[in-house]
Amino acid sequence: MQGALLLADIIEPGFSLTGALFMLTCYMMPALFGRDQQNGRTIFFLNLLLGWTLIGWFYALHLALKLSPTDQEAAASHGFWRHRNNLIS
C-alpha cells in the first residue's frame, strides 16, 4: 500500500530549518533594527506580541527606523539635509 506523499518527504530536513530561521529573522527584523535605540525593549515586545498583525509589524518597524531627537538635530545641521528639505518644500 502506498502512503500519502508528504511535503517533508520531498524537501530535505536542512532546508526546512533554514527556511524557518529565515522567516524568524524576517519576523524579528524591527527588533533587530531597533535594538540600539532607547526604546529597544518596547520595540522588541511590540514586535513579539503584535508582529503577527501586519499593522503591529509595520509600527514596530517604524519605531525602529525613526530617528531620535538628537539624530534629527545632527541631520538638520548637515548641509545635505537642509538642501534636500529645500527641494521637497
Salt bridges, closest charged atoms under 4 A:
none
